């Protein structure tokens, strides 16, 4: 019996958004663990996380349907690489988070523009064709890098505490949810708004967990916070497999 080919992207449900937030938190703490705790620097961090991202993306592109462990591993890789890219732009290139955010924003807009020009839509359901999936992952990488830069901008440039930054981005996400349920705004636009802003929420919440108490954090450490986030992520992946079995 021939196996039915389904969308290669996770179904957009509440579980999807919860997993996205945990994945972005893990990406922030893991990225900081590589570049700061291990003191490898941002350039080496980009090299390490970039190799893992490309390897996992290669596996994802080879799959014929949605496999939670593979798909979410790539999401985590993009958030971790996005952390390194954002910090490299700010601290190594000295462009600052404002200009870094603007640069990454234009990168995302250009990617989505080429995507729309080729397919006349920005729908993420379904995504089966490889070229369309590549557009999706480039957009994900830009959006996660942008979200990191914006989250750090709230703290470093505006001077908000990590908890305040997390609450502001959570409020933006809540507003997007209200727009989804109570307006007729374009669903694709709302998806990408939510996708971008779940990243700075994860980034600021990750910093809140790991930064020193004197700087407004809980000082849990990047390794400990990463392990806790990874454990939660694995539980959610397990539930996503159960959800997938019910659908099939």
C-alpha positions in Angstrom: 0.0 0.0 0.0 1.4 3.4 -1.0 2.2 5.8 1.9 0.3 9.0 1.7 2.5 12.1 1.4 1.5 14.8 3.9 2.6 18.3 4.7 6.3 18.4 5.8 5.6 21.2 8.2 4.0 20.7 11.6 0.2 21.3 11.9 -0.3 24.8 13.2 -2.0 24.1 16.5 -1.6 25.3 20.1 1.1 22.6 20.5 3.0 24.0 17.6 3.2 27.4 19.2 4.2 26.0 22.6 6.9 24.0 21.0 8.1 27.0 19.0 8.4 29.0 22.2 10.4 26.3 24.0 12.5 25.7 21.0 13.4 29.4 20.8 14.2 29.5 24.5 16.5 26.5 24.0 18.1 28.2 21.0 18.9 31.3 23.1 20.4 29.4 26.1 22.2 26.9 23.9 23.6 29.6 21.6 24.9 31.5 24.7 26.3 28.3 26.1 28.4 27.7 23.0 29.6 31.3 22.4 29.8 32.6 26.0 30.0 29.8 28.6 32.4 27.7 26.5 34.0 31.0 25.4 34.2 29.9 21.7 33.2 33.3 20.4 30.5 34.2 17.9 32.4 33.4 14.7 33.1 29.8 15.9 29.6 29.6 17.3 28.2 30.4 13.8 30.5 27.8 12.3 29.5 25.1 14.7 25.7 25.8 14.7 25.8 26.5 11.0 27.2 23.0 10.3 24.6 21.4 12.5 21.8 23.4 10.8 22.9 22.4 7.3 23.2 18.7 8.3 19.8 18.6 9.9 18.3 20.6 7.0 19.7 18.0 4.6 17.9 15.3 6.5 14.7 17.3 6.7 14.7 17.9 2.9 15.2 14.2 2.3 12.2 13.2 4.3 8.9 12.6 2.4 6.6 13.8 5.2 6.5 15.5 8.6 8.7 13.8 11.2 8.5 15.7 14.5 12.0 14.8 15.7 13.6 16.0 12.4 11.4 19.1 11.9 11.8 20.4 15.4 15.5 19.6 15.4 15.9 22.0 12.4 13.8 24.6 14.2 16.1 24.4 17.2 19.1 24.6 14.9 17.7 27.8 13.3 17.1 29.4 16.7 20.6 28.5 18.0 22.2 29.7 14.8 20.0 32.8 14.9 21.3 33.6 18.3 24.9 33.4 17.0 24.1 35.5 13.9 22.4 38.2 15.9 25.2 38.5 18.5 27.8 38.4 15.7 26.1 41.3 13.9 25.9 43.3 17.1 29.1 42.5 19.0 31.6 41.5 16.3 30.5 43.7 13.5 29.4 46.5 16.0 26.3 47.3 14.0 24.1 47.3 17.1 20.8 45.5 17.6 18.7 48.2 16.0 20.6 48.1 12.7 20.9 44.3 13.0 17.2 44.0 13.4 16.6 46.2 10.4 19.1 44.2 8.3 17.5 40.9 9.2 14.0 42.3 8.7 14.9 43.2 5.1 16.4 39.7 4.6 13.1 38.2 5.7 11.0 40.5 3.5 13.2 39.7 0.5 12.9 36.0 1.1 9.1 36.2 1.5 9.0 38.4 -1.7 10.8 35.8 -3.8 8.6 33.1 -2.3 5.4 34.9 -3.2 6.7 35.8 -6.7 7.3 32.1 -7.4 4.2 30.5 -5.8 1.8 33.5 -5.6 1.2 32.7 -1.9 3.1 32.4 1.4 1.1 29.4 2.7 3.0 27.0 5.0 0.3 24.3 4.6 0.9 22.3 2.7 4.6 22.4 1.9 5.8 19.3 0.0 7.8 20.7 -2.9 11.5 20.9 -2.0 12.1 24.4 -3.5 9.2 25.8 -1.5 10.5 24.1 1.6 13.9 25.8 1.1 12.2 29.2 1.0 10.4 28.2 4.2 13.6 27.4 6.1 15.4 30.5 4.9 12.5 32.6 6.1 12.5 30.7 9.4 16.3 31.3 9.8 15.8 35.1 9.1 12.8 35.3 11.4 14.5 33.6 14.3 17.6 35.7 13.9 15.4 38.8 13.7 13.5 37.8 16.8 16.8 37.3 18.7 18.1 40.8 17.7 14.8 42.4 18.5 14.6 40.7 21.9 18.2 41.9 22.7 17.3 45.4 21.5 14.5 45.6 24.1 17.0 44.8 26.8 20.3 46.4 25.7 19.1 49.5 23.8 15.8 50.4 25.5 16.9 49.2 28.9 14.0 46.9 29.8 14.6 44.0 32.1 14.6 40.5 30.7 11.2 39.8 32.4 9.8 43.1 31.1 10.9 42.2 27.5 9.4 38.8 27.8 6.1 40.3 29.0 6.0 42.9 26.2 6.6 40.3 23.5 4.0 38.0 25.1 1.5 40.8 24.9 2.3 41.3 21.2 1.7 37.5 20.7 -1.6 37.8 22.6 -2.7 40.7 20.4 -1.9 38.6 17.3 -4.1 35.8 18.8 -7.0 38.2 19.3 -6.6 39.4 15.7 -6.7 35.8 14.6 -10.0 35.0 16.4 -11.8 38.4 16.1 -10.8 39.9 12.8 -10.6 38.9 9.2 -6.9 39.8 8.8 -4.9 37.6 6.4 -4.1 34.3 8.2 -0.6 34.1 6.5 0.3 37.6 7.7 -0.8 36.7 11.3 1.2 33.5 11.1 4.5 35.2 10.3 3.9 37.9 12.8 3.4 35.3 15.5 6.3 33.3 14.2 8.6 36.3 14.4 7.5 37.5 17.9 7.6 34.1 19.5 11.4 34.3 19.0 12.1 37.4 21.0 9.8 36.0 23.7 12.0 32.9 23.9 15.1 35.0 23.7 14.2 37.4 26.5 12.8 34.5 28.6 16.0 32.5 28.0 18.1 35.5 29.2 15.8 35.9 32.2 16.6 32.3 33.1 20.4 32.5 32.6 21.6 36.0 33.3 23.0 37.1 36.7 20.5 38.2 39.4 22.2 41.6 39.4 21.1 42.1 35.8 17.6 40.9 36.4 18.0 37.2 35.6 17.6 34.1 37.7 21.2 33.0 37.1 20.3 29.3 36.4 23.2 29.0 34.0 23.1 28.4 30.2 23.8 24.6 30.5 21.1 23.9 33.1 18.5 26.0 31.4 19.3 24.3 28.0 18.9 20.9 29.6 15.6 21.8 31.2 14.3 23.3 27.9 15.6 20.2 26.0 13.8 17.9 28.4 10.5 19.8 27.9 11.0 19.8 24.2 11.5 16.0 24.0 8.2 15.6 26.0 6.4 17.8 23.5 7.9 15.9 20.6 6.5 12.7 22.1 3.1 14.2 22.3 3.4 15.5 18.7 4.0 11.9 17.6 0.9 10.8 19.4 -1.0 13.6 17.7 0.3 12.6 14.3 -0.8 9.0 14.8 -4.4 10.2 15.6 -4.4 12.1 12.3 -3.1 9.2 10.3 
